[in-house]
Amino acid sequence: MIQISELIFLDAIKSKDQEELWELMWEIYPPVYMHYWKDDCSWYLTNIYNQENLDLELNQEGGSYNFIRFRESNTEAFQTIGILKTISDCTYEPLAEPNALKVHRIYLKQEMQGKGIGKQLMNYCEYLARSKKSNLIWLDAMEKQTQAQAFYKGLGYYKSGSQLLDFNLLHDDYRRICYMHKMLS
């Protein structure tokens, strides 16, 4: 496990963890994003968190895929509160920057938001990017998720473009995703 703080750890997701990941994301994703979809998020969750896709993502060059484990104190048991996936040496197209680290997925349970955990995780991602000699760190944020964008802006990220997602089951008003980045050099 990778220690982020005294109470927050990253635990590598393995192929055998697919069911735990699936259940966790059914708990985390729908409360925030269900209204984005024409179905109940089933299409997205099934396509992203099935065994075959998990195995592909676990074998992705430069990828790191982790459960976020948290405990209230050093004597408490860990609880799984989210996921964090990064990809190193991932080109950032809007600025044609090849040596970048992408924060590909970061999800926290709603009851864990607003406690500084996201900021600690993003600080870790920046540390990771610097340790890999990346010049830039980046992520995607849904255009309608203004709270998330404000969070990233507060950490020094800038919008530098957007695109429409090609998911037929997304409502048209929720298809736009923004590119956000932070220069490290």
Residue pairs with C-beta under 8 A, 6 or more apart in sequence:
1 9
1 10
1 11
1 12
1 69
2 9
2 10
2 11
2 66
2 124
3 9
4 10
4 120
4 121
4 124
5 120
6 74
7 70
7 71
7 72
7 73
7 74
8 68
8 69
8 70
8 117
8 120
8 121
9 68
9 69
9 70
9 78
10 66
10 67
10 68
10 69
10 84
10 124
11 66
11 67
11 69
12 64
12 65
12 66
12 67
13 21
13 54
13 58
13 65
13 66
13 67
13 83
14 58
15 51
15 54
15 55
15 58
17 67
18 49
18 50
18 51
18 54
20 67
20 80
21 49
21 54
21 67
21 83
22 45
22 49
22 50
24 67
24 80
24 82
24 83
25 45
25 48
25 49
25 83
25 107
26 45
27 109
28 82
28 83
28 107
28 108
28 109
28 110
29 41
29 44
29 45
29 107
30 40
30 41
30 45
31 110
32 110
33 41
33 44
33 142
34 40
34 41
35 171
35 174
36 142
36 144
36 170
36 171
36 174
37 43
37 44
37 169
37 170
37 171
38 169
38 170
38 171
39 169
43 167
43 169
44 167
44 169
47 53
57 63
57 65
57 85
58 65
60 87
61 89
62 87
62 88
62 89
62 90
63 85
63 86
63 87
63 104
64 85
64 86
64 87
64 88
64 128
65 83
65 84
65 85
66 83
66 84
66 85
67 80
67 82
67 83
68 80
68 81
68 82
68 83
68 84
68 108
68 117
68 121
69 78
69 79
69 80
69 81
70 78
70 79
70 80
70 81
70 112
70 117
71 77
71 78
71 79
81 108
81 109
81 112
81 117
82 106
82 107
82 108
82 109
82 112
83 105
83 106
83 107
84 103
84 105
84 106
84 121
84 125
85 103
85 104
85 105
85 106
86 101
86 102
86 103
86 104
86 125
86 128
87 101
87 102
87 104
88 101
88 128
88 129
88 132
88 134
89 98
89 99
89 100
89 101
89 132
89 134
90 100
90 101
90 102
90 104
90 138
91 97
91 98
91 100
92 100
92 102
92 136
92 138
92 179
92 181
93 161
93 179
94 160
94 161
94 179
94 181
95 136
95 160
95 181
97 135
97 136
97 181
99 133
99 134
99 135
99 136
100 129
100 134
100 135
100 136
100 137
100 138
100 181
101 125
101 128
101 129
101 132
101 134
101 136
101 137
101 138
102 137
102 138
102 139
103 122
103 125
103 137
103 138
103 139
104 139
106 118
106 121
106 122
106 139
108 117
108 118
118 151
119 155
122 152
122 155
125 137
126 137
126 182
126 184
129 136
129 137
129 184
130 184
134 184
135 183
135 184
135 185
136 181
136 182
136 183
136 184
137 181
137 182
137 184
138 179
138 180
138 181
138 182
139 152
139 157
139 180
139 181
140 177
140 178
140 179
140 180
141 148
141 149
141 152
141 177
141 178
141 180
142 148
142 174
142 176
142 177
142 178
143 149
143 162
143 174
143 176
143 177
143 178
144 173
144 174
144 176
149 159
149 178
149 180
152 180
153 180
155 182
156 182
157 180
157 181
157 182
158 180
158 181
158 182
159 178
159 179
159 180
160 179
160 180
160 181
161 178
161 179
162 176
162 177
162 178
162 179
163 176
163 177
163 179
164 175
164 176
164 177
165 175
165 176
165 177
167 175
